[in-house]
Amino acid sequence: MWFLQWVANLESIFKAMVNEQPHISVCVCTYKRPDDLKRLLFALDGQDTDNLFTYSIVVVDNDHLASAEEAVHEFLSASTIPVKYFVESRQSIALARNKAVMNATGDFVAFIDDDEFPANAWLLTLLKTCYEYNVDGVLGPVSPHFDRDAPDWVIKGKFYERPTYPTGFVIDGRMGRTGNVLLKKQVFATAGVQPFRPEFRTGEDQDFFRRMIEQGHVFIWCKEAEAFETVPPIRWKRTFLLKRALLRGSAAVLHPTFGALEIAKSIAAVPAYTTALPFALIWGQPRFMMLLVKLCDHLGKLLAVLGITPVKEQYVTE
């Protein structure tokens, strides 16, 4: 590992000597969201570089029917930003991410989800922060974006609001995710042939960050590098939130830290939340749904421990 770090440092010094601009590969993994993907691509087209870096885009379509191809071609016909398009026919977000990394070029790899779109200075802000703090990667916040007025219970329940931290805050593995992140390409040199492990149906990004942090890599937060997540009406459905919670819970058992204590917590939580549900109805829909989502999280864990897969699909789309 020390040798790879030494080579990377030499490369950085050489580039500084010849005044070569660093290059960022923006990786996008997508599955049956052509309209969202189109919005993202055109938002990436307008990124402010301040003449400090160049960038290109790698799109990996996890739909064997190549449903994203038309959106990519439409973008290519209107933009000068280089785009490479690949299909990963095996349905797995981890395999899709691995294919994106394998085809990424340059000094940095950025990840952003296909249902997100960034602010104009997104890449510039991430890059400057990475240089300023001399770290291996920088994560930014993702705020919900509603094209239409969502139901009151969705807004008050804050189902799509995520934690945020001060700029410079060092994250741990539980906070790691690939929805809005810039990473030094050299990080992947120590991550193995498959940086994202396919056995994880979800949470593969947390697993990746946990392993990289254990190897000594440092990742921080930048609250100014904001991206926005499109929350369409399909995600306002109660069944969507509950299926996603079941999937999230069942995937949690794959994490190395999952053990007897987590099982005991879920065994205690299921009857407690079930008992509280009728009272939560009195407090209103936001509180009721929050408890129901937590209940499904714990149910997903217990069912997975028993060898039962509550959600068969790799992705919750409806």
C-alpha distance (Angstrom), angle and dihedral (degrees) to the residues before:
residue distance angle dihedral
M1 . . .
W2 3.84 . .
F3 3.81 90.1 .
L4 3.82 92.8 53.5
Q5 3.79 90.1 48.4
W6 3.83 90.2 49.8
V7 3.83 91.7 51.1
A8 3.82 91.0 48.0
N9 3.81 91.3 50.8
L10 3.80 91.0 50.3
E11 3.80 89.7 50.6
S12 3.82 91.3 51.3
I13 3.80 91.5 49.6
F14 3.80 91.5 48.9
K15 3.79 92.0 50.9
A16 3.78 91.1 49.8
M17 3.84 89.4 51.2
V18 3.80 93.3 53.3
N19 3.82 92.1 37.6
E20 3.80 92.4 -123.8
Q21 3.78 115.7 170.0
P22 3.82 115.6 -121.2
H23 3.79 117.2 -116.8
I24 3.81 126.4 -136.0
S25 3.79 124.1 -156.1
V26 3.80 109.1 -153.7
C27 3.80 107.6 -152.0
V28 3.79 121.2 -155.7
C29 3.80 123.1 -177.6
T30 3.78 112.6 -164.6
Y31 3.79 139.8 -175.6
K32 3.82 122.9 -174.1
R33 3.82 96.3 -36.3
P34 3.82 103.6 113.0
D35 3.82 95.2 153.8
D36 3.81 93.1 49.0
L37 3.80 90.1 45.5
K38 3.79 90.8 52.2
R39 3.79 91.3 52.6
L40 3.80 90.4 49.9
L41 3.80 95.0 48.1
F42 3.80 93.6 51.6
A43 3.82 90.1 47.0
L44 3.80 88.2 53.5
D45 3.79 89.6 50.6
G46 3.80 89.6 65.8
Q47 3.80 98.5 51.7
D48 3.80 115.7 142.4
T49 3.82 109.2 -128.4
D50 3.83 98.5 173.1
N51 3.83 83.1 -145.8
L52 3.81 88.7 -76.5
F53 3.82 99.1 112.7
T54 3.78 145.7 3.5
Y55 3.79 126.7 -130.6
S56 3.77 144.5 -169.3
I57 3.81 135.4 -174.2
V58 3.79 132.4 -116.7
V59 3.81 115.8 -164.0
V60 3.80 119.7 -168.1
D61 3.78 114.4 -169.2
N62 3.81 111.8 -153.5
D63 3.80 91.1 -167.3
H64 3.80 112.9 95.5
L65 3.81 87.9 -149.5
A66 3.84 89.7 63.1
S67 3.80 92.9 -127.6
A68 3.82 91.6 167.4
E69 3.80 96.1 56.2
E70 3.81 96.1 90.2
A71 3.82 92.7 51.3
V72 3.81 90.5 50.6
H73 3.82 92.7 49.1
E74 3.80 90.9 48.7
F75 3.79 89.9 53.3
L76 3.81 92.8 46.8
S77 3.79 90.7 54.0
A78 3.82 91.0 56.6
S79 3.81 103.4 34.6
T80 3.79 139.7 59.1
I81 3.82 93.6 -150.2
P82 3.83 109.0 114.1
V83 3.81 113.8 -116.1
K84 3.80 129.3 -172.2
Y85 3.80 116.1 -161.9
F86 3.81 125.8 -159.2
V87 3.79 136.4 170.1
E88 3.80 120.8 -138.6
S89 3.80 100.9 -165.6
R90 3.81 94.5 -173.1
Q91 3.79 104.7 87.0
S92 3.79 105.5 -123.9
I93 3.78 129.2 115.8
A94 3.81 89.6 -148.2
L95 3.82 92.3 55.1
A96 3.79 90.4 46.3
R97 3.81 91.2 52.4
N98 3.80 91.0 47.4
K99 3.80 91.3 53.3
A100 3.80 89.9 49.9
V101 3.81 92.1 51.9
M102 3.81 91.3 46.0
N103 3.82 90.1 56.4
A104 3.81 97.1 39.8
T105 3.80 116.3 111.1
G106 3.76 132.9 -166.3
D107 3.76 134.7 35.7
F108 3.81 102.9 -54.0
V109 3.79 137.0 37.7
A110 3.80 119.9 -151.9
F111 3.80 123.5 -168.0
I112 3.78 126.1 -159.1
D113 3.82 127.8 165.0
D114 3.79 121.7 -111.2
D115 3.82 91.9 -119.0
E116 3.81 92.8 54.2
F117 3.79 134.3 78.8
P118 3.81 127.3 -164.2
A119 3.79 136.7 -133.2
N120 3.82 115.3 -102.1
A121 3.80 94.2 -101.9
W122 3.81 94.6 43.0
L123 3.81 99.4 117.4
L124 3.81 93.5 36.1
T125 3.79 92.1 52.9
L126 3.81 93.3 47.6
L127 3.80 92.2 48.3
K128 3.81 95.5 47.6
T129 3.80 90.4 48.6
C130 3.81 91.5 49.5
Y131 3.81 90.4 53.1
E132 3.80 94.6 41.9
Y133 3.82 94.4 53.5
N134 3.82 95.2 32.0
V135 3.80 93.6 -133.8
D136 3.80 135.6 144.7
G137 3.77 96.6 -113.5
V138 3.79 146.7 -3.9
L139 3.81 129.2 -142.5
G140 3.79 126.5 -161.5
P141 3.81 137.2 -162.3
V142 3.79 125.4 -88.7
S143 3.80 115.7 -149.9
P144 3.82 124.5 -165.9
H145 3.80 118.2 -106.0
F146 3.82 121.3 -162.1
D147 3.80 117.7 -164.9
R148 3.81 87.7 -167.5
D149 3.79 134.1 28.0
A150 3.79 107.5 -79.6
P151 3.83 123.3 -147.8
D152 3.78 114.3 -79.7
W153 3.81 93.1 -116.6
V154 3.83 91.2 57.3
I155 3.81 92.5 53.6
K156 3.82 96.3 42.2
G157 3.80 92.2 44.5
K158 3.83 89.9 56.2
F159 3.80 90.4 -144.6
Y160 3.79 91.9 158.3
E161 3.78 99.8 39.3
R162 3.79 116.0 104.1
P163 3.80 132.5 -162.2
T164 3.79 118.1 -91.5
Y165 3.79 131.2 -165.2
P166 3.82 139.9 -161.8
T167 3.78 118.1 -80.6
G168 3.80 109.6 -89.6
F169 3.81 94.1 28.5
V170 3.83 109.3 144.5
I171 3.80 110.2 -129.7
D172 3.79 128.6 -144.8
G173 3.79 126.6 -142.1
R174 3.81 94.6 -88.3
M175 3.81 90.2 61.1
G176 3.79 94.7 48.6
R177 3.80 117.6 112.4
T178 3.77 139.1 147.5
G179 3.79 100.8 -132.0
N180 3.81 92.8 99.5
V181 3.79 116.4 5.4
L182 3.80 144.1 127.1
L183 3.81 117.7 -153.6
K184 3.78 132.9 -176.9
K185 3.79 107.0 -111.3
Q186 3.80 89.7 -130.3
V187 3.82 89.3 69.1
F188 3.80 88.9 73.2
A189 3.81 91.4 55.7
T190 3.80 87.8 73.4
A191 3.82 96.2 39.5
G192 3.80 98.8 79.2
V193 3.79 132.1 -122.6
Q194 3.80 91.4 -53.1
P195 3.83 108.5 36.3
F196 3.80 90.0 -177.2
R197 3.79 112.3 49.2
P198 3.85 114.1 -129.3
E199 3.81 93.9 -147.4
F200 3.82 87.1 75.5
R201 3.80 111.5 84.7
T202 3.81 88.3 -173.4
G203 3.79 132.3 -2.7
E204 3.80 91.6 48.6
D205 3.80 89.1 131.4
Q206 3.82 93.1 55.2
D207 3.79 89.1 49.6
F208 3.83 90.0 51.0
F209 3.80 93.7 51.2
R210 3.80 92.4 45.2
R211 3.81 91.3 55.0
M212 3.81 94.1 44.1
I213 3.82 92.0 49.7
E214 3.81 89.4 50.7
Q215 3.82 87.1 55.7
G216 3.80 90.5 55.6
H217 3.81 102.5 -97.3
V218 3.80 116.3 143.0
F219 3.81 124.7 -144.1
I220 3.78 126.4 -177.2
W221 3.79 140.3 -170.9
C222 3.81 127.3 -110.0
K223 3.80 113.2 -168.5
E224 3.83 92.6 -169.5
A225 3.84 94.4 61.0
E226 3.79 94.9 81.8
A227 3.78 129.8 178.6
F228 3.79 128.9 179.8
E229 3.80 129.3 -133.5
T230 3.78 117.6 -144.4
V231 3.81 109.4 -132.0
P232 3.83 107.8 -164.3
P233 3.83 125.1 -167.8
I234 3.81 92.0 -96.2
R235 3.81 87.9 68.7
W236 3.78 91.4 54.2
K237 3.79 88.7 69.3
R238 3.79 115.1 106.8
T239 3.80 90.9 -138.8
F240 3.82 90.4 57.9
L241 3.79 92.8 54.5
L242 3.81 92.7 45.7
K243 3.82 95.3 47.6
R244 3.79 90.2 48.4
A245 3.82 90.1 51.1
L246 3.82 91.3 50.7
L247 3.81 90.7 50.1
R248 3.80 91.9 47.1
G249 3.80 91.7 49.3
S250 3.81 94.8 47.7
A251 3.81 90.8 50.2
A252 3.81 92.4 51.5
V253 3.81 92.2 73.0
L254 3.82 89.4 68.7
H255 3.78 93.2 65.2
P256 3.82 114.7 102.7
T257 3.80 91.2 -127.8
F258 3.80 92.5 58.1
G259 3.80 111.9 106.1
A260 3.77 148.1 122.0
L261 3.82 94.1 -40.9
E262 3.81 92.5 55.7
I263 3.82 90.8 47.0
A264 3.81 90.4 51.1
K265 3.80 90.9 49.8
S266 3.80 91.3 52.6
I267 3.82 92.3 46.3
A268 3.81 88.8 54.6
A269 3.81 94.9 40.7
V270 3.81 98.7 53.2
P271 3.85 97.2 63.4
A272 3.82 91.3 36.8
Y273 3.81 93.7 54.6
T274 3.80 92.2 40.6
T275 3.81 90.2 54.5
A276 3.81 91.7 47.0
L277 3.82 96.0 50.5
P278 3.86 97.6 84.3
F279 3.80 90.3 50.6
A280 3.80 90.8 46.9
L281 3.80 88.9 60.0
I282 3.80 87.7 64.2
W283 3.82 89.5 55.4
G284 3.81 91.3 52.5
Q285 3.80 142.0 -101.3
P286 3.86 97.2 -63.8
R287 3.81 93.0 58.1
F288 3.81 92.8 40.2
M289 3.82 92.7 52.7
M290 3.81 92.9 44.6
L291 3.81 89.9 56.4
L292 3.80 92.1 43.9
V293 3.81 91.5 52.1
K294 3.81 90.8 50.0
L295 3.81 89.7 48.3
C296 3.83 90.7 53.6
D297 3.80 90.4 48.2
H298 3.79 90.4 58.1
L299 3.81 93.3 40.3
G300 3.80 89.2 53.9
K301 3.80 90.1 55.1
L302 3.80 95.0 48.5
L303 3.81 93.3 45.7
A304 3.80 90.7 50.3
V305 3.82 90.6 50.6
L306 3.82 87.0 54.6
G307 3.81 90.1 50.9
I308 3.81 94.6 -106.6
T309 3.82 119.2 133.7
P310 3.81 106.8 -151.2
V311 3.83 94.8 -172.9
K312 3.81 115.8 38.4
E313 3.81 98.3 -172.6
Q314 3.80 123.6 88.6
Y315 3.81 90.1 -137.6
V316 3.79 131.7 35.3
T317 3.79 104.6 -136.2
E318 3.80 102.7 157.3
